[in-house]
Amino acid sequence: MSQRVTIEQLANWLRDRDDIVVMGHVSPDGDATGCALALWHALRAMGKRAVVCLPGGIPLLYVGLPGADEIVDTEGGKLPFAPQTAMAVDVSEYERLGESGMALFTGCPYQGVLDHHFTNAGFGQLFVLDGEAAAAGELVVDLIEAMGVELDARMAECLFVAISTDCGNFNYPNTRPQTFRAAARCVEAGADVSRITEALYRTRSVGRTKLLGVVLAGLELSPDGTLAWARLTKKMLKDCGADKADSEGIVNYLLEMVGVRVAVLAMERDDGAKMSLRSKAPFNVARDVAVPLGGGGHDCAAGVTLPMPFEEALQKTLALAREAMSKDDNAETDVP
């Protein structure tokens, strides 16, 4: 049974461990990648043997992060040692480690988890959870401090990427005072805000640019204009010369349209279809759509992978979204 602990307790636990594998979730984003690398740097600064494992390896967008070339692909990559301690960061549920990741995690005698998804029920032997945090990066900043390690420029760069990407560059509703404080500590430690944000938000590959145009050209809207969706197929990726990581953030363009309250980007996968979900408050897309389908996430940003044909998965997701939106509308109408 998993035990919920404080960050200080997790820090003490890590001090007593070695041969550590730091792990992220499938389709790793900036938060998972940045957190894993920052914690890896901190563990090595403590003299511990550590390695970062990510399912599928590092996304192209983050290959410039310090230590990125040391990341091992969980799916078939060769570990430099036999890990005894597994530390999962930004992983909302056990299954999000992927098949090979789950085997690696459970194969370690010691297992810890640090996460910020409110849907996380807890797994591993002990876990830290703050569902109010905008990013797991916020928590890793505190964890590194609690470990007694000085935040250096390498860790700071990784963590600024983690924090910034998961709160939409400080634009999403999940941004809180602690988010800015954590980011400020990264800047104080040497994170170059201008260079990082240019790479993340003001630079786009030709493939990503083409993909954005193709996907948005096929967007659809509900009759009342409150629900928007689009498809991203494997053929689109191939034709545009794009990578899976190039799909990151496209769903936000759907939500940014006037009148849209819920947006769905359906992405074709070899094992089914991944649904990227976004909503505008107060509609809770995680609770009302992702979780009932077996996924998770945050109030206004969530996702789920469905092991079924692409179009069937999309229509199932849209049907649930429409049903939840209808109930939400009726609830608002009933308020005296």
N, C-alpha and C positions, 0 to 999 in steps of 0.2 A: 504494500500500500504506500502511496506517495505521501510525503510529509511536506507541508507548506512551511517555508522558513523565511527569515529576513535576509536581506542582502549581506549583512554582517555575518550571519551564520553561514551563508554560501561562501563568502570570502574565506572564512576559517576552514571550511571543508576543503576548498581548493588548495589552501596552503599545505594541507596534510596529504595531498594526492600528487601523483606524478604519472608520466606516460599518458598524457591527456589528448584525446581527440575532440576538437571543437567542431560542432556540426550545425548545419543550417537545413532549411526545408527545401523540398523539391521546387524547381523553377525559382531559384534564389533571387531575391530582389536586393536593393541597396541596403536595406536594414539588416537582413540576414548576412549578407556578404561583409558589410562594414563591421558589424558586431563580432563576427567570427574572427576576422583578421585582427581587430583591435585587441580582443581577448587573447589571441595567440601571441601577439607582440608582448602583452603584459605578462603572460605566463613564462615566456622565454626570458624576459627581464628578471624574473624571479629564479632563473636557473633551471626551470623545468623543461622536460622534453615534451614537446607538443606539436600537433599537426592540425591543419584545417581540412575538413572533408565536406564537399558540397555535391549534392546529386547533380550529375551532368557537368560538373566543373563550374568555373566562374563565368558569369555572363560577360559578353564582349564589352558592354558599357563600363565595366568596373575593372578591366585588366590593368589599368594604370595605378590602382591602389597599392600602397606599399605592402609587399609580401604576397601579392596576387600570384606571382609565378611559383610560389611554394604550395599552392592549394592542390589537393589531391581529389580527383573525381571519385566520389563514393561508388559509382557504377563501374567497377573494374580497375580503378587506380590502385597503384602499389603503395602501401603504407611503409614508412621508413622504420617502424617499430611496431610491436604488438601492444596496442593501447590497453590500459587497465581502467582508465576513467573516461567516460563519455560525458561531454557537456554540450547540451543542445541549446541554441540561442535563437529566439524569434520563431520557434516551432510551436504552432498552436495545438497540435495533437500528434500522438505517436505515429499515425499513418502518414503524416506529412514529411516524415523522414525518408520516405520511399522504401521500396523493398530491401535494397542493399543497405540502406541507412538503418533500417529497423534491426537488421541482423547484426550490424556493427555495434549499434547502441546496446542491445540486449546481451551482446557477447562480452561486454565490459563488466567487471565485478562492481564498479561504482558508476552511478548514473545521476546526473544533475540536469536541471532545466531552468532557464531564465526566459520569461516571455511577457508580452503585454497584451495578448488577445483575451478579452473577457470571456470568450467561449472555451478557453482552455480549462479542462477539468482536472489537470494535473497528471503527470506521468513521470516515470523514473523514480528514484528513491527519495529525492527531495527536489522541490521546485520553488522558485520565486515568481510571483505573478503580480503585476500592477496593470489592471485593465484600463486605468485612466491615462497611462503614459502614451504619448503620441507615437513613440517608437521604442523598440527594445534598446536602441542606442542610448536613450536617456538612462536606462537602468545599468547598462554596461559602464557608463561614465562613473556612476556611483560605485559599482562593483570594483572597478580598478582602483579607485581611491580607497575602498575598504580593504583591498588586498595589500595596501601599503606601497603601491607602485606609482611612481610619478608619471602623469600623463605626458607623453612626448609628442612630437610633431607627427610621427607615423600613426600612432593610435588616434590622435586628434583628427587627422585627415579622414581616416576610416570611419570614425564615429560621426563626424560632421555629415558625411555622405549618408550614413545610416539614418540620422535624425532628419535631415533635410528631405530625403526622398519619401519617408513615410508620413510626413505631414504636408506634402505637396509644397515644399519650399516655404513652410510656415503660413500656408494658405488654408489648410483644412480645419474644420471645426475642432479636431482633436488637439490642436495646438494650445498649449497651456503655459503659464508662467515658467514652470519647471523646464519646458521644452527650450525656451529661450536661454534659460540659465545654463542648461547642459551644453547648448550650442556655443554660448559665450565662453565656457570653460575650454571648449575645443579651440576656439579662436585664440584665446590666451596662450594655449599650448603650442600654437604654430599652424593651425589649419588656415590655408589660403582660400578665403571665401570667394574672391573673384575668379581664381583659376578653377576651383571646384564647380562653382555654379555655371561657369561658361561651358565646361565639359558636360555637365548634366542637363542644362536647360537651354543653352544657346548654341549648341553644336548638334547637327543631325547628319547622319550618313545619307548617301544617295538612296540606298536601299530602304532605309526607314522613311525617307521622304516620299518615295514612290508608294510604299506600303500604306502610309497614312492616307494618301490620295485615293488609292484603290478601295480601302476599307470604308472610308467616309462616303465615297460615291455610291455605295450600296446600302447606306443606312436607311432604316425604316422607322416610322412613327405610328403610335396608336392614333385613332381618330381624334382624340382630344389633345394630342400632342404632349401628354405627360410621361409617356413611356417610349424610350428610344432604344433601338438595338441594331447591331451590325454583325457581320460574319467575317472571320479571318481564317481562311483555309490554308492547307499546306501548299496548294498550288499558288496561292497569292504570294506566300513567302518565297517560293522558288522563282516565280516569274519576276519578282521585284529584287531578287538577289539580297533578301533580308534575312535576318536571324530571328529566332524566337524572342530574344531580348528586345528586339525592335518593336514588339507589340506593347511594351510597357508604356502606360499613360494614354494610349489611344482611346480607351473607354471614357476618359475625362472630357474629350472633345464632344462626346455625345451628351454628357450631362450639362455641358456649358451652354447648350442651346436654350433659347428663351422658352419657358413653360415646362421644360423637361424636369421631372422629379426623380425618375429612376432610369438608369442606363445599364444595358447589358451588352457586353462584347463576347461573342461566342467564338472560341478558338479551337480549331480542329487539332486533335492529338492522335498519335498512333493507338493509344489505349482508350480513346473516347473523345470527350470534348470538355474543355475547361471554360467555365463561365466567370468572367470578371464583372463584378457588380458594383455599381456606385449609386448613391442616392443623396438627396438633399434633406437635411433635418426638417421635421422630426421623424421622417420615415426611416425605419431601422432595417436596412437591407440584409444585415447579417441574421438578425433574429427571425425575420419574416420570410426570407427567401433562402439564404445560404444554409443555415443550420437545418431546416426541415429536409433539405436535399442531401445532407451529410457533409456540408462544408462548414466554413466559419469565417471569422474576421472581425471587423469593427462595425460600429453602428452604420456608418455611411460608406464603408469600403470593405468588400468581402469577396469571397470566391468559392467555387466548388468545382470539382472534376467529376464528371458523370461517365461511367463505363457503358456507354450506349452509343448508337449511331448519332452523328453530328446533329442532323436536323431534328431528330427526336429529342435530343438533350436540350436544344434551344427552345423548342416549343413547350417542353415540360417546365423549363425555367420561366418562360414568359407567362404561362398559364398561372403559375404560383404567384408571380409578381402582380399580375392583374387582380387575382383574388385578394391578395394582401392589400393592394392599393384601394380596392373597393371597400374592404372592411375599414381601412384607415379613413376613407372619405366619410363613411357612414358614422364612424365614431365622432368625427369632427362636427358632423351635422347634428348629432344627438346632444352635443354639449349645450347646456342651457345658457 
